Amino acid sequence: MKDKQILLVDDDKDLLSQLSITIKKCGYNQVLLATGADNAWVVMKTKKIDCIISAYEMKEMTGLALLKIIRREDSSSEIPFFLTDNAFTQIKVLKAGQTGVTGLFVVPYNGKTMGEKLDSAFKNVKEPVIQKTEETFDYGLELIEKKEYEKAIQVFTELIKQKDNPEYYFNIGYIKTSQGKHPEAIEAFSMATKLDKLFGRAYEEIGRIYKIMGDMEKAEEFMQQAAEIYMETDKIGAAEEVLNEILESGTDSLNVFNTLGVVFRKKGDIDTALVQYKKALKVHPDEPYIYYNIGRLYLDKKDTTQAKQYFQTALEKEPEFKEAKQVIKAIDLGIV
């Protein structure tokens, strides 16, 4: 276990050196150093990394931003990731927990605590709830391989009925954070994010079963739900893959095009997002929210004239559209 390769990230070279010394005293000698999150990402592309310990606050890119990137990638989504800071506030703990951090290290470091947390992370002992959920999911996959589709749907349906479980653990995380019990908060958030991922995959597999069975309406319904879960947990790439899979099946859906528009906007690809929203309009030309979303895209492009036209059309379709009224007023006042 001590042969694990650990990547340390900080744009402060002195703190990076101190962290390296502490980690080696814990018995982990295979240590790589990266001065900043950008350099860390380059290292990850060329080396096999078993764990990351990053400073929360860095100038160019924060440790939290790096964590989000790591968790989006399937290849690195399960890598233990720790954040360091000299004073973790409630907001920092909440953001880190919701993003899927493994643990927190406070500066100056406690070598004993750090060693125990690293040892525990590498043992990868799963909580009973996670273990049971994974076993149920794997059983569902076995049924698909056996072409017992109805039984598989029942198994996955029973699984997603437990969807309140992540919310339950998120709530525990919020409570523990407010109590200042940060390690317990992180444990709860970790449970919630892992369960959310499994439920997203469960919706995805139900959709694929219905696709095999030829029920495209049901297939789209469940795969759309999977995409929504992935987007909530910032797994934009996974959401895009699921939505494109729906489109490849020949569907011409308002929901899919609209959600793809949201996906590409989150990625910063404004032009592609615009294409998707306009496809959605062809399917449903009277949907005011699509006009509103297109208006927001034109605001992103700094084209207030075009933006206002779309917001006004949204108001024509829905006269009580409060958000559209507000943004038109803001444009007229020169606020945006």
VOBA-1610 file (N, C-alpha, C; in pm, whole numbers, padded with zeros to 5 digits, always signed):
BEGIN
Met+00082-00121+00000Met+00000+00000+00000Met+00086+00127+00000Lys+00204+00122+00062Lys+00291+00239+00071Lys+00360+00272-00062Asp+00337+00186-00165Asp+00399+00213-00294Asp+00310+00299-00383Lys+00202+00350-00328Lys+00110+00434-00405Lys+00179+00565-00445Gln+00146+00611-00565Gln+00204+00735-00614Gln+00111+00852-00584Ile+00159+00950-00509Ile+00077+01061-00464Ile+00123+01190-00531Leu+00026+01262-00587Leu+00054+01390-00651Leu+00019+01503-00554Leu+00118+01589-00525Leu+00098+01703-00436Leu+00091+01830-00519Val-00007+01916-00488Val-00031+02034-00572Val-00040+02159-00485Asp+00042+02258-00516Asp+00036+02388-00448Asp+00119+02487-00529Asp+00074+02612-00540Asp+00154+02709-00613Asp+00253+02782-00521Asp+00252+02745-00392Asp+00350+02795-00297Asp+00457+02687-00279Lys+00576+02710-00331Lys+00680+02606-00331Lys+00724+02565-00191Asp+00723+02660-00096Asp+00761+02628+00041Asp+00660+02534+00105Leu+00531+02564+00088Leu+00426+02477+00144Leu+00426+02341+00075Leu+00457+02342-00054Leu+00463+02216-00130Leu+00576+02129-00074Ser+00687+02190-00043Ser+00801+02117+00014Ser+00767+02062+00152Gln+00701+02144+00234Gln+00660+02099+00368Gln+00565+01979+00359Leu+00471+01987+00265Leu+00375+01879+00248Leu+00445+01751+00204Ser+00542+01765+00113Ser+00617+01649+00066Ser+00692+01580+00180Ile+00754+01658+00266Ile+00828+01604+00381Ile+00734+01528+00474Thr+00615+01586+00499Thr+00518+01523+00588Thr+00468+01391+00532Ile+00437+01390+00402Ile+00387+01268+00338Ile+00492+01157+00343Lys+00616+01193+00319Lys+00723+01092+00321Lys+00743+01037+00462Lys+00722+01119+00564Lys+00732+01072+00702Lys+00620+00972+00734Cys+00511+00980+00658Cys+00400+00885+00676Cys+00430+00752+00608Gly+00543+00745+00538Gly+00583+00619+00474Gly+00555+00614+00325Tyr+00501+00721+00269Tyr+00472+00725+00126Tyr+00583+00801+00055Asn+00669+00728-00013Asn+00788+00788-00072Asn+00775+00821-00222Gln+00673+00765-00286Gln+00654+00793-00428Gln+00567+00918-00442Val+00633+01031-00440Val+00564+01160-00439Val+00602+01242-00563Leu+00501+01297-00629Leu+00523+01387-00742Leu+00473+01526-00702Leu+00543+01630-00745Leu+00507+01767-00709Leu+00461+01845-00832Ala+00356+01924-00813Ala+00306+02010-00921Ala+00282+02149-00865Thr+00345+02248-00926Thr+00328+02387-00881Thr+00206+02447-00953Gly+00089+02424-00896Gly-00034+02476-00953Gly-00118+02369-01018Ala-00249+02397-01029Ala-00345+02298-01081Ala-00322+02266-01228Asp-00283+02366-01306Asp-00258+02341-01449Asp-00147+02238-01468Asn-00039+02253-01392Asn+00072+02157-01400Asn+00029+02019-01350Ala-00058+02018-01250Ala-00108+01890-01198Ala-00183+01813-01305Trp-00264+01885-01384Trp-00342+01820-01489Trp-00249+01760-01596Val-00140+01829-01626Val-00041+01777-01722Val+00022+01649-01670Val+00058+01649-01540Val+00118+01530-01478Val+00021+01412-01484Met-00106+01439-01457Met-00207+01331-01457Met-00223+01267-01594Lys-00196+01345-01698Lys-00210+01293-01833Lys-00093+01203-01873Thr+00016+01211-01797Thr+00136+01135-01834Thr+00177+01030-01730Lys+00124+01039-01608Lys+00162+00947-01501Lys+00039+00879-01441Lys+00062+00761-01387Lys-00046+00694-01312Lys-00045+00748-01169Ile-00152+00816-01133Ile-00162+00877-01001Ile-00263+00801-00917Asp-00224+00769-00792Asp-00313+00694-00702Asp-00385+00784-00602Cys-00336+00906-00586Cys-00396+00997-00489Cys-00349+01140-00517Ile-00435+01237-00488Ile-00400+01377-00506Ile-00424+01453-00376Ile-00327+01534-00338Ile-00344+01625-00224Ile-00316+01764-00276Ser-00416+01851-00273Ser-00403+01983-00333Ser-00442+02094-00235Ala-00372+02207-00247Ala-00412+02326-00173Ala-00548+02371-00222Tyr-00632+02417-00132Tyr-00764+02468-00171Tyr-00748+02600-00245Glu-00671+02691-00187Glu-00653+02823-00246Glu-00526+02828-00331Met-00541+02856-00460Met-00429+02880-00550Met-00469+02991-00646Lys-00372+03063-00700Lys-00402+03183-00777Lys-00466+03155-00913Glu-00404+03070-00993Glu-00453+03048-01129Glu-00579+02961-01134Met-00577+02852-01061Met-00692+02761-01053Met-00697+02703-00913Thr-00814+02707-00850Thr-00824+02657-00713Thr-00819+02505-00709Gly-00790+02453-00591Gly-00792+02308-00572Gly-00932+02252-00593Leu-01033+02331-00557Leu-01172+02288-00576Leu-01203+02273-00725Ala-01154+02367-00806Ala-01175+02359-00951Ala-01107+02235-01008Leu-00986+02205-00959Leu-00916+02085-01003Leu-00994+01960-00964Leu-01047+01958-00842Leu-01128+01845-00796Leu-01247+01822-00888Lys-01313+01930-00928Lys-01429+01917-01017Lys-01389+01852-01149Ile-01275+01894-01203Ile-01227+01836-01329Ile-01198+01687-01313Ile-01131+01652-01204Ile-01094+01513-01178Ile-01218+01426-01164Arg-01319+01475-01095Arg-01441+01396-01070Arg-01526+01382-01196Arg-01507+01471-01293Arg-01583+01460-01419Arg-01534+01344-01505Glu-01405+01311-01492Glu-01343+01208-01576Glu-01368+01070-01516Asp-01422+00978-01595Asp-01447+00842-01545Asp-01318+00776-01498Ser-01208+00803-01568Ser-01081+00738-01536Ser-01025+00782-01401Ser-01068+00899-01353Ser-01012+00951-01228Ser-01119+00980-01122Ser-01243+00943-01150Ser-01353+00982-01061Ser-01344+00919-00922Glu-01270+00808-00910Glu-01262+00739-00782Glu-01128+00763-00710Ile-01039+00841-00770Ile-00908+00865-00708Ile-00926+00943-00577Pro-00865+00897-00467Pro-00870+00974-00343Pro-00814+01115-00365Phe-00889+01215-00323Phe-00850+01354-00344Phe-00870+01431-00214Phe-00760+01485-00161Phe-00764+01561-00036Phe-00734+01708-00064Leu-00800+01795+00010Leu-00774+01938-00001Leu-00709+01988+00127Thr-00617+02085+00115Thr-00550+02142+00232Thr-00581+02291+00242Asp-00587+02339+00366Asp-00610+02481+00389Asp-00574+02512+00534Asn-00544+02638+00561Asn-00510+02671+00700Asn-00632+02707+00783Ala-00749+02723+00716Ala-00872+02754+00790Ala-00993+02720+00704Phe-01045+02599+00718Phe-01161+02557+00641Phe-01288+02623+00697Thr-01352+02706+00617Thr-01479+02767+00656Thr-01593+02670+00624Gln-01713+02700+00673Gln-01829+02616+00644Gln-01855+02609+00494Ile-01841+02724+00426Ile-01865+02728+00282Ile-01766+02639+00208Lys-01639+02645+00248Lys-01538+02562+00183Lys-01566+02414+00203Val-01607+02376+00325Val-01637+02237+00354Val-01756+02190+00271Leu-01860+02274+00263Leu-01979+02238+00186Leu-01945+02218+00038Lys-01871+02313-00019Lys-01836+02303-00162Lys-01749+02182-00190Ala-01653+02157-00102Ala-01563+02043-00121Ala-01640+01911-00107Gly-01727+01905-00006Gly-01805+01783+00016Gly-01898+01753-00099Gln-01967+01855-00148Gln-02061+01836-00258Gln-01991+01797-00387Thr-01864+01832-00400Thr-01788+01801-00522Thr-01725+01661-00515Gly-01722+01600-00396Gly-01671+01464-00385Gly-01530+01453-00330Val-01491+01547-00242Val-01359+01539-00181Val-01352+01418-00089Thr-01233+01358-00079Thr-01215+01241+00008Thr-01193+01285+00153Gly-01119+01394+00171Gly-01091+01440+00307Gly-01023+01575+00306Leu-01004+01632+00425Leu-00944+01764+00440Leu-00823+01755+00533Phe-00717+01827+00499Phe-00599+01837+00585Phe-00578+01984+00622Val-00567+02011+00750Val-00548+02148+00797Val-00400+02177+00813Val-00360+02295+00765Val-00221+02342+00778Val-00209+02421+00909Pro-00107+02399+00995Pro+00004+02303+00980Pro-00045+02158+00995Tyr+00022+02067+00926Tyr-00024+01930+00917Tyr+00003+01849+01043Asn-00092+01760+01070Asn-00076+01660+01174Asn-00037+01530+01104Gly+00091+01494+01111Gly+00142+01378+01037Gly+00068+01249+01068Lys+00037+01227+01195Lys-00032+01104+01234Lys-00170+01096+01171Thr-00246+01205+01182Thr-00382+01209+01124Thr-00376+01191+00973Met-00279+01258+00911Met-00265+01250+00766Met-00236+01106+00722Gly-00146+01040+00793Gly-00113+00901+00760Gly-00232+00809+00774Glu-00310+00829+00881Glu-00428+00745+00904Glu-00532+00764+00793Lys-00552+00889+00752Lys-00651+00917+00648Lys-00608+00859+00514Leu-00479+00869+00484Leu-00428+00813+00359Leu-00440+00661+00359Asp-00400+00600+00470Asp-00411+00453+00481Asp-00555+00409+00461Ser-00647+00480+00523Ser-00788+00445+00513Ser-00839+00460+00371Ala-00797+00567+00303Ala-00842+00592+00165Ala-00795+00481+00071Phe-00671+00434+00092Phe-00617+00331+00003Phe-00675+00192+00032Lys-00721+00170+00154Lys-00785+00042+00185Lys-00918+00029+00112Asn-00981+00147+00083Asn-01105+00151+00005Asn-01213+00060+00064Val-01230+00065+00195Val-01336-00012+00261Val-01469+00057+00236Lys-01563-00013+00175Lys-01689+00049+00136Lys-01792+00041+00249Glu-01869+00148+00261Glu-01978+00151+00357Glu-02083+00048+00315Pro-02152-00014+00413Pro-02254-00115+00380Pro-02360-00067+00280Val-02403+00060+00293Val-02505+00112+00202Val-02452+00115+00059Ile-02327+00161+00042Ile-02266+00166-00092Ile-02247+00025-00146Gln-02198-00064-00060Gln-02174-00203-00101Gln-02303-00269-00150Lys-02411-00251-00074Lys-02539-00312-00110Lys-02591-00253-00241Thr-02579-00121-00257Thr-02626-00056-00380Thr-02548-00105-00501Glu-02417-00118-00487Glu-02333-00166-00598Glu-02368-00310-00634Glu-02392-00392-00532Glu-02429-00533-00557Glu-02561-00542-00633Thr-02657-00456-00595Thr-02786-00453-00664Thr-02767-00411-00809Phe-02684-00309-00829Phe-02657-00261-00964Phe-02592-00370-01049Asp-02492-00438-00994Asp-02422-00545-01067Asp-02518-00660-01101Tyr-02611-00690-01010Tyr-02711-00795-01036Tyr-02798-00756-01154Gly-02834-00628-01160Gly-02913-00579-01273Gly-02839-00595-01405Leu-02708-00567-01404Leu-02627-00585-01525Leu-02621-00732-01567Glu-02612-00821-01470Glu-02610-00965-01500Glu-02740-01007-01569Leu-02851-00954-01522Leu-02981-00986-01583Leu-02989-00936-01726Ile-02928-00819-01753Ile-02926-00768-01890Ile-02847-00862-01980Glu-02732-00910-01931Glu-02650-01004-02009Glu-02727-01132-02040Lys-02812-01173-01947Lys-02893-01294-01966Lys-03019-01266-02049Lys-03036-01139-02089Lys-03152-01094-02167Lys-03282-01109-02090Glu-03272-01104-01957Glu-03392-01106-01872Glu-03428-00960-01842Tyr-03479-00894-01945Tyr-03496-00749-01939Tyr-03600-00703-01838Glu-03712-00773-01831Glu-03818-00733-01736Glu-03767-00740-01592Lys-03694-00848-01561Lys-03639-00861-01426Lys-03536-00751-01398Ala-03454-00721-01500Ala-03353-00616-01483Ala-03419-00482-01454Ile-03527-00452-01526Ile-03599-00327-01503Ile-03652-00322-01360Gln-03702-00433-01310Gln-03753-00439-01172Gln-03642-00410-01072Val-03523-00470-01096Val-03410-00452-01004Val-03366-00305-01003Phe-03348-00246-01122Phe-03304-00107-01129Phe-03411-00011-01077Thr-03538-00046-01100Thr-03648+00038-01051Thr-03650+00040-00898Glu-03629-00077-00838Glu-03622-00082-00691Glu-03505+00001-00640Leu-03397+00000-00718Leu-03279+00076-00677Leu-03306+00226-00678Ile-03367+00275-00785Ile-03388+00420-00795Ile-03501+00468-00704Lys-03580+00376-00652Lys-03680+00416-00553Lys-03614+00466-00425Gln-03486+00431-00409Gln-03411+00474-00291Gln-03345+00610-00314Lys-03391+00683-00416Lys-03327+00808-00456Lys-03319+00911-00342Asp-03403+00894-00240Asp-03396+00988-00129Asp-03271+00966-00044Asn-03203+00851-00062Asn-03082+00825+00017Asn-02974+00932+00000Pro-02940+00970-00125Pro-02839+01076-00137Pro-02882+01205-00067Glu-03009+01241-00081Glu-03058+01363-00016Glu-03043+01353+00135Tyr-03071+01234+00188Tyr-03058+01211+00332Tyr-02913+01237+00377Tyr-02817+01182+00302Tyr-02677+01199+00340Tyr-02627+01342+00314Phe-02680+01406+00208Phe-02645+01547+00187Phe-02691+01630+00307Asn-02812+01602+00357Asn-02866+01677+00471Asn-02781+01656+00596Ile-02734+01532+00615Ile-02645+01506+00728Ile-02517+01588+00713Gly-02466+01594+00589Gly-02346+01673+00562Gly-02365+01819+00598Tyr-02482+01874+00561Tyr-02511+02014+00594Tyr-02515+02035+00747Ile-02580+01944+00815Ile-02594+01955+00961Ile-02457+01947+01029Lys-02378+01847+00990Lys-02246+01828+01052Lys-02155+01948+01024Thr-02169+02005+00903Thr-02087+02122+00870Thr-02124+02239+00961Ser-02254+02261+00980Ser-02298+02372+01065Ser-02255+02352+01210Gln-02235+02225+01248Gln-02189+02194+01384Gln-02038+02200+01397Gly-01970+02224+01285Gly-01825+02228+01286Gly-01760+02092+01287Lys-01840+01987+01263Lys-01788+01849+01261Lys-01751+01814+01117His-01642+01874+01070His-01606+01865+00928His-01573+01724+00880Pro-01497+01642+00954Pro-01470+01506+00907Pro-01598+01425+00887Glu-01694+01438+00981Glu-01821+01366+00969Glu-01902+01419+00852Ala-01894+01551+00828Ala-01965+01611+00715Ala-01913+01554+00583Ile-01781+01545+00571Ile-01721+01494+00448Ile-01760+01348+00424Glu-01764+01268+00530Glu-01807+01128+00516Glu-01948+01120+00460Ala-02038+01205+00513Ala-02177+01205+00467Ala-02186+01249+00321Phe-02114+01355+00286Phe-02116+01403+00148Phe-02060+01298+00052Ser-01957+01227+00096Ser-01898+01122+00014Ser-02000+01013-00017Met-02076+00974+00085Met-02182+00874+00065Met-02283+00925-00038Ala-02324+01050-00022Ala-02426+01108-00110Ala-02380+01112-00255Thr-02257+01157-00280Thr-02209+01170-00417Thr-02190+01033-00483Lys-02146+00933-00407Lys-02130+00799-00462Lys-02264+00737-00498Leu-02364+00757-00411Leu-02498+00704-00439Leu-02559+00774-00560Asp-02540+00905-00570Asp-02593+00979-00684Asp-02539+00923-00815Lys-02411+00891-00816Lys-02349+00837-00937Lys-02412+00702-00974Leu-02434+00617-00874Leu-02495+00486-00899Leu-02638+00499-00949Phe-02713+00594-00891Phe-02851+00612-00935Phe-02855+00666-01078Gly-02761+00754-01111Gly-02754+00802-01249Gly-02732+00688-01346Arg-02642+00598-01312Arg-02615+00481-01397Arg-02736+00388-01404Ala-02811+00379-01293Ala-02930+00293-01292Ala-03035+00346-01390Tyr-03059+00477-01387Tyr-03152+00537-01484Tyr-03104+00512-01627Glu-02974+00526-01646Glu-02916+00506-01778Glu-02940+00363-01828Glu-02918+00264-01741Glu-02935+00124-01782Glu-03081+00091-01810Ile-03174+00147-01731Ile-03316+00123-01759Ile-03350+00179-01897Gly-03297+00296-01926Gly-03320+00355-02058Gly-03270+00265-02169Arg-03153+00206-02151Arg-03096+00118-02254Arg-03180-00009-02271Ile-03233-00059-02159Ile-03319-00178-02169Ile-03443-00148-02253Tyr-03506-00035-02223Tyr-03626+00003-02300Tyr-03590+00025-02447Lys-03469+00076-02471Lys-03423+00096-02609Lys-03412-00038-02681Ile-03356-00138-02613Ile-03345-00273-02670Ile-03483-00331-02698Met-03577-00302-02607Met-03713-00355-02619Met-03797-00278-02720Gly-03740-00168-02774Gly-03811-00092-02878Gly-03904+00015-02826Asp-03903+00041-02695Asp-03989+00145-02637Asp-03907+00273-02623Met-03899+00351-02732Met-03811+00468-02733Met-03862+00580-02643Glu-03993+00586-02623Glu-04047+00690-02534Glu-03996+00670-02392Lys-04002+00545-02345Lys-03952+00513-02210Lys-03800+00526-02205Ala-03734+00483-02311Ala-03588+00492-02315Ala-03543+00637-02298Glu-03608+00726-02372Glu-03572+00868-02363Glu-03601+00923-02223Glu-03714+00884-02166Glu-03752+00933-02033Glu-03646+00903-01929Phe-03598+00778-01927Phe-03502+00738-01824Phe-03361+00790-01853Met-03322+00792-01980Met-03188+00841-02012Met-03180+00993-01993Gln-03290+01061-02017Gln-03297+01205-01989Gln-03278+01229-01838Gln-03341+01144-01757Gln-03327+01157-01611Gln-03182+01133-01570Ala-03117+01035-01633Ala-02976+01009-01605Ala-02892+01132-01637Ala-02920+01194-01752Ala-02846+01314-01792Ala-02865+01427-01691Glu-02986+01441-01640Glu-03014+01547-01541Glu-02931+01524-01414Ile-02923+01398-01370Ile-02845+01366-01250Ile-02698+01397-01273Tyr-02647+01359-01391Tyr-02507+01386-01422Tyr-02478+01536-01423Met-02572+01612-01475Met-02552+01757-01480Met-02554+01817-01339Glu-02642+01766-01253Glu-02648+01815-01115Glu-02516+01791-01042Thr-02449+01682-01077Thr-02323+01648-01011Thr-02202+01691-01095Asp-02227+01778-01194Asp-02121+01840-01273Asp-02045+01741-01362Lys-02109+01628-01395Lys-02048+01533-01489Lys-02102+01564-01628Ile-02052+01674-01683Ile-02104+01726-01809Ile-02079+01629-01925Gly-01960+01569-01927Gly-01927+01475-02034Gly-02020+01355-02036Ala-02051+01301-01918Ala-02141+01185-01908Ala-02281+01223-01955Ala-02326+01343-01918Ala-02458+01389-01961Ala-02464+01401-02113Glu-02359+01457-02172Glu-02355+01474-02318Glu-02359+01339-02389Glu-02285+01241-02339Glu-02283+01108-02401Glu-02422+01044-02399Val-02492+01054-02287Val-02625+00994-02276Val-02722+01063-02371Leu-02718+01195-02377Leu-02810+01268-02464Leu-02783+01238-02611Asn-02656+01228-02648Asn-02623+01195-02787Asn-02667+01053-02822Glu-02660+00964-02723Glu-02706+00826-02746Glu-02856+00824-02776Ile-02931+00911-02708Ile-03074+00921-02737Ile-03096+00969-02880Leu-03021+01072-02919Leu-03037+01128-03053Leu-03001+01027-03162Glu-02900+00945-03135Glu-02857+00844-03232Glu-02967+00742-03258Ser-03061+00732-03166Ser-03171+00636-03182Ser-03280+00690-03273Gly-03261+00814-03321Gly-03357+00870-03417Gly-03464+00957-03355Thr-03454+00986-03226Thr-03556+01070-03163Thr-03540+01216-03205Asp-03649+01289-03198Asp-03647+01431-03234Asp-03714+01506-03119Ser-03642+01512-03006Ser-03705+01551-02880Ser-03668+01692-02835Leu-03770+01766-02793Leu-03750+01897-02735Leu-03658+01889-02613Asn-03686+01795-02523Asn-03610+01784-02397Asn-03462+01759-02423Val-03433+01669-02517Val-03294+01634-02544Val-03217+01753-02600Phe-03275+01819-02700Phe-03207+01935-02759Phe-03190+02047-02656Asn-03294+02068-02577Asn-03289+02174-02476Asn-03181+02144-02372Thr-03176+02019-02326Thr-03076+01982-02225Thr-02935+01988-02283Leu-02920+01948-02411Leu-02789+01961-02476Leu-02746+02107-02484Gly-02843+02195-02503Gly-02811+02337-02503Gly-02753+02380-02369Val-02812+02330-02261Val-02762+02360-02126Val-02622+02303-02108Val-02602+02180-02156Val-02472+02113-02144Val-02363+02196-02211Phe-02387+02236-02337Phe-02284+02311-02410Phe-02263+02450-02352Arg-02368+02510-02297Arg-02350+02640-02232Arg-02260+02626-02110Lys-02280+02517-02033Lys-02196+02492-01916Lys-02050+02471-01958Lys-02031+02410-02076Lys-01896+02386-02126Lys-01833+02513-02184Gly-01914+02617-02199Gly-01862+02741-02257Gly-01866+02744-02409Asp-01931+02643-02471Asp-01941+02636-02616Asp-02074+02700-02657Ile-02076+02831-02664Ile-02198+02907-02686Ile-02260+02878-02823Asp-02178+02870-02927Asp-02231+02851-03062Asp-02301+02716-03077Thr-02241+02609-03022Thr-02304+02477-03030Thr-02431+02472-02946Ala-02429+02540-02830Ala-02548+02548-02746Ala-02662+02614-02824Leu-02629+02719-02897Leu-02729+02791-02977Leu-02791+02700-03083Val-02707+02619-03146Val-02756+02524-03248Val-02857+02428-03185Gln-02825+02377-03065Gln-02913+02280-02999Gln-03046+02345-02959Tyr-03041+02466-02906Tyr-03165+02535-02867Tyr-03254+02561-02988Lys-03192+02596-03101Lys-03271+02624-03221Lys-03333+02496-03277Lys-03266+02384-03256Lys-03326+02255-03293Lys-03448+02229-03205Ala-03435+02263-03077Ala-03547+02246-02984Ala-03666+02332-03029Leu-03639+02453-03079Leu-03746+02541-03125Leu-03821+02481-03244Lys-03749+02412-03331Lys-03815+02349-03446Lys-03915+02244-03400Val-03882+02174-03290Val-03971+02072-03236Val-04090+02136-03165His-04061+02245-03091His-04166+02309-03012His-04151+02461-03021Pro-04204+02523-03128Pro-04183+02666-03152Pro-04256+02759-03055Asp-04342+02705-02968Asp-04418+02789-02876Asp-04370+02779-02731Glu-04254+02716-02709Glu-04203+02699-02572Glu-04124+02824-02530Pro-04179+02904-02436Pro-04114+03031-02400Pro-03976+03015-02338Tyr-03953+02906-02264Tyr-03824+02889-02195Tyr-03709+02870-02293Ile-03738+02816-02411Ile-03631+02800-02510Ile-03589+02938-02562Tyr-03687+03023-02589Tyr-03654+03160-02632Tyr-03574+03232-02523Tyr-03613+03209-02400Tyr-03542+03270-02287Tyr-03397+03221-02281Asn-03378+03089-02297Asn-03244+03032-02293Asn-03156+03085-02407Ile-03218+03101-02525Ile-03143+03156-02638Ile-03105+03301-02608Gly-03196+03374-02547Gly-03166+03512-02508Gly-03045+03519-02415Arg-03038+03426-02320Arg-02924+03423-02228Arg-02794+03395-02303Leu-02802+03310-02406Leu-02682+03282-02485Leu-02632+03408-02556Tyr-02726+03484-02611Tyr-02686+03607-02678Tyr-02630+03709-02579Leu-02678+03705-02456Leu-02617+03789-02352Leu-02472+03746-02328Asp-02450+03614-02326Asp-02313+03563-02311Asp-02224+03611-02426Lys-02284+03626-02544Lys-02210+03672-02662Lys-02202+03825-02668Lys-02256+03892-02565Lys-02256+04039-02555Lys-02341+04105-02665Asp-02436+04029-02719Asp-02525+04082-02823Asp-02661+04111-02759Thr-02673+04227-02696Thr-02796+04259-02622Thr-02916+04281-02714Thr-02892+04323-02837Thr-03003+04346-02931Thr-03074+04215-02963Gln-02996+04115-03002Gln-03054+03983-03030Gln-03114+03922-02904Ala-03045+03939-02793Ala-03093+03883-02667Ala-03230+03939-02633Lys-03245+04070-02644Lys-03372+04133-02611Lys-03485+04082-02700Gln-03457+04059-02827Gln-03559+04008-02919Gln-03612+03872-02872Tyr-03520+03786-02829Tyr-03563+03653-02782Tyr-03636+03661-02649Phe-03593+03750-02561Phe-03664+03766-02433Phe-03805+03820-02458Gln-03818+03911-02552Gln-03950+03965-02585Gln-04041+03859-02644Thr-03984+03771-02728Thr-04063+03661-02784Thr-04108+03567-02673Ala-04019+03542-02577Ala-04056+03458-02462Ala-04174+03518-02388Leu-04174+03652-02373Leu-04285+03721-02306Leu-04414+03713-02389Glu-04402+03718-02519Glu-04521+03705-02605Glu-04584+03567-02588Lys-04497+03466-02574Lys-04548+03329-02557Lys-04605+03309-02416Glu-04544+03377-02317Glu-04586+03364-02178Glu-04582+03503-02113Pro-04694+03578-02116Pro-04697+03717-02067Pro-04657+03734-01921Glu-04666+03629-01841Glu-04631+03639-01699Glu-04489+03588-01671Phe-04408+03582-01773Phe-04271+03530-01760Phe-04187+03633-01684Lys-04178+03615-01552Lys-04114+03712-01463Lys-03966+03735-01498Glu-03890+03625-01517Glu-03746+03638-01542Glu-03719+03714-01673Ala-03803+03689-01775Ala-03786+03758-01903Ala-03810+03908-01886Lys-03913+03944-01808Lys-03941+04086-01782Lys-03822+04153-01713Gln-03766+04082-01614Gln-03656+04140-01536Gln-03532+04164-01622Val-03500+04068-01708Val-03377+04083-01786Val-03394+04189-01896Ile-03516+04203-01950Ile-03542+04309-02047Ile-03523+04446-01980Lys-03575+04457-01859Lys-03559+04582-01783Lys-03411+04613-01759Ala-03336+04507-01725Ala-03192+04523-01701Ala-03118+04568-01827Ile-03159+04514-01943Ile-03098+04554-02070Ile-03129+04701-02098Asp-03255+04739-02078Asp-03296+04878-02103Asp-03222+04977-02013Leu-03192+04933-01890Leu-03121+05019-01795Leu-02970+05017-01817Gly-02924+04929-01907Gly-02781+04919-01933Gly-02704+04845-01826Ile-02778+04766-01744Ile-02711+04691-01636Ile-02638+04568-01693Val-02694+04510-01800Val-02628+04394-01862Val-02591+04426-02007
//
